[in-house]
Every structure is written in C-alpha cells, then in structure tokens.
Amino acid sequence: MTIMFNKHLQRPADDEARNERVRFSDLEAGYSGRPVLRQLTAHIPALAMTALVGPNGSGKSTLLGVLAGVIDATSGQLRYAEGRPPAFVPQRGAVGDTLPLTARQTVEMGRWNERGPWRRLTRQDRTVVDSAMERLGVHDLAARQLGELSGGQRQRVLIAQGLAQQSDLLLLDEPTTGLDPEARQRITALLTDLIADGTTVVQATHDLAAARSADACLLLRDGRLVGQGPPERVLTPAALSRVWQPS
C-alpha cells in the first residue's frame, strides 16, 4: 500500500473535514519487523485536545512518533491539514538526567528546526524561547541543570521546548505521569490555554481523569483502534474492561 505523508494537504470542503488537523487510514508501523500499529483509521480534530488511551504496549507512543515524523509508517496514509510541522514532547524518562543541559538550553533546542543545532540563535529565536519559558513558568529555572529539576518543573521545561517550535500541533507522551496533583492541574490548565490560542493538542495518557476531560479520545489495544469519539462515549466501563483485560 502506498504511504502518503501530505503535510500540507488542503482540507476538503465539507464541515467535518475542515475541522480535522490530521487524518490517517490503514496506518501500520513497528520496529525491526515487529508490527505495533495495525490498520489504524482515525482523525485528530483541530483546535481540540485528543487523548490516546490504552494499556502499555497498545501503540500510543508509536502512534505519536508516527504523527511526529520520528517513526516511519510501513503502510497506510497520513494526511495533515495546512500548518507547521508537529512539535513532539517525549516522556520525561526519554531525556537523560545526566545530559549536561540547563533548562534554557533544553528549551533552545526547540529552535533547532529553524536554525539547525550548530547555528547561533537570532534575537527572534531568543525572544521565542523567553516567551515559551515565561508562559510555562520556568524562566527562573533557566540556569538550573535539567537533571536537578523536579518532575513537574522538568515536564514544564520540555513543554516549553515544544512551544518554542511555534507549531500549531503539539504532541505529548504521558505529560502528567508521575506528577503530583498540583503539577498535573497546572499542566492541564496550560494545555487548555494553548488550545484556546489556536493549538491542536494530542496526548498519550494513562490518566483516565485527564482523558475524560479531553475533547476526543482514541482508545487502543494491541495496536488496533477499538474506540474513537467523545470520552463519554468511548471510555465506558465495558470498553475499558475489554481493553485492559489480559490478551
């Protein structure tokens, strides 16, 4: 099957398609010959929060990686409405504690897609970085080593890095896992503000409370889509029981 990555595909004229930021069909992906995603067909609504929900191994992180362009699909179609390339915020554990990076240097990496890793930042780049750090409330942490930060502080720094990419599509992998309630609430409020300002947000999460507060859900099991739509329709007790039961 032909793989199509049309990152600037014009939206069709119908109302539903105009409200889509991403659409994929028959999407498959995996690692070293091991399939993970199997025949996924769904869409991501624009200017909304979409939660990817499912147990470990269900394919949430792989789907985010494909949407971000860091994992190649093996077949299927993936279409983006017009907009900037996605900004991807990985799990905190994917960024090593021993890396000799300050919080500011970490956020500055979000400008690499514009400048490349070896070119000096421009005044405009520095303004973008300052704005992202101020918005996430981490400007006062600029000189701190990333590995010294608390979980909540570190997550906000990573989201600031994503924000510095100035994308209108933000992809986050477990952004609130392991955080205390106050940190989770702060990040949730920040993401809500980003959506109000014109950003589409997709987050993989184990947090059912966060998923139920999203605008839309994709429920995954064993790399397959088993539910799509509003949380109240998708995250029913019966559906969750089926998804989390042993294979």
C-alpha positions, 0 to 999 in steps of 0.5 A, a space after each residue: 500500500 502506498 504511504 502518503 505523508 501530505 503535510 500540507 494537504 488542503 482540507 476538503 470542503 465539507 464541515 467535518 473535514 475542515 475541522 480535522 488537523 490530521 487524518 490517517 487510514 490503514 496506518 501500520 508501523 513497528 520496529 525491526 519487523 515487529 508490527 505495533 500499529 495495525 490498520 489504524 483509521 482515525 482523525 485528530 480534530 483541530 483546535 481540540 485536545 485528543 487523548 490516546 488511551 490504552 494499556 502499555 504496549 497498545 501503540 500510543 507512543 508509536 502512534 505519536 512518533 508516527 504523527 511526529 515524523 520520528 517513526 516511519 509508517 510501513 503502510 497506510 496514509 497520513 494526511 495533515 491539514 495546512 500548518 507547521 510541522 508537529 512539535 513532539 514532547 517525549 516522556 520525561 524518562 526519554 531525556 537523560 538526567 545526566 545530559 549536561 543541559 540547563 533548562 534554557 538550553 533544553 528549551 533552545 533546542 526547540 529552535 533547532 528546526 529553524 536554525 539547525 543545532 550548530 547555528 547561533 540563535 537570532 534575537 527572534 529565536 531568543 525572544 521565542 524561547 523567553 516567551 515559551 519559558 515565561 508562559 510555562 513558568 520556568 524562566 527562573 529555572 533557566 540556569 538550573 541543570 535539567 537533571 536537578 529539576 523536579 518532575 513537574 518543573 522538568 515536564 514544564 521545561 520540555 513543554 516549553 521546548 515544544 512551544 518554542 517550535 511555534 507549531 500549531 500541533 503539539 504532541 505529548 507522551 504521558 505529560 502528567 505521569 508521575 506528577 503530583 496533583 498540583 503539577 498535573 492541574 497546572 499542566 492541564 490548565 496550560 494545555 487548555 490555554 494553548 488550545 484556546 490560542 489556536 493549538 491542536 493538542 494530542 496526548 498519550 495518557 494513562 490518566 483516565 481523569 485527564 482523558 475524560 476531560 479531553 475533547 476526543 479520545 482514541 482508545 487502543 489495544 494491541 495496536 488496533 483502534 477499538 474506540 474513537 469519539 467523545 470520552 463519554 462515549 468511548 471510555 465506558 466501563 465495558 470498553 475499558 474492561 475489554 481493553 485492559 483485560 489480559 490478551 
